[in-house]
């Protein structure tokens, strides 16, 4: 989890088995993801993580964010980071209702979360639903 000072709050987001923690502080718009600048990540992951920041408009240059993501896969970690970042921005800029409404209108799951999980495998087949075929002739 990121270091927490007196004025810093930590926000949480999860997707499937991935968890992400975000701490926001006043700054110049620098976003670090697991210690790296978010611009150094592959473009698909960068675009997933920075969606809430882009929706915040010019206010994104007033904060620095530190994101720690653990568990799951790379894309699930990026979604979890995006959820945590959206929650952090909507709470940090409480006085501006436009940010929260922009995030909700873009994707409701950025603030609410997405509870879907992989269905566990059951007996009698290779997967959760698929079964071995039967032949009667």
Secondary structure by P-SEA (a helix, b strand, c coil): cccccccbbbbbbbcccbbbbbbbccccbbbbccccccccccaaaaaaaaaaaaaaccccccbbbbbbbbcccaaaaaaaaaaaaaaaaaaaacccaaaaaaaaaacccccccccccccccccccccccbbbbbbcc
